[in-house]
Amino acid sequence: MRRLLAQVLASGTAVVGALVGLAFLELAAFLWIRESVSPATAAASMGAANLVLAAIVFLVATRARKPSPEAAAASEAHDISLQLLVAEFESLPAEALMRLIERLTGLLKRKPGESREA
């Protein structure tokens, strides 16, 4: 747990450092562009550059990734177990299904600390 916390802290610090560096680079680019064009044009060009960078980051972050073999196996097991559970519920007679639903709703309505026989 401590190792995970240290890793998260280190990653967070790296992200903050990268964002601060990006902010200074953007400020330097704005000041450099402002010397040759009006401040409004410089601001608009920096805004456009930010939108392009955001679009690139968005596309990289949302591209389809192939799941790992473990994740694919877990997803397949989940799908199979869900299908089996649905098939089992569909095969139950209506009276048994109603009794099961009544028992489950009774459990949900029961207050914490209340005994089962109450």
Beta strands, then each sheet from edge to edge (+ up, - down):
end
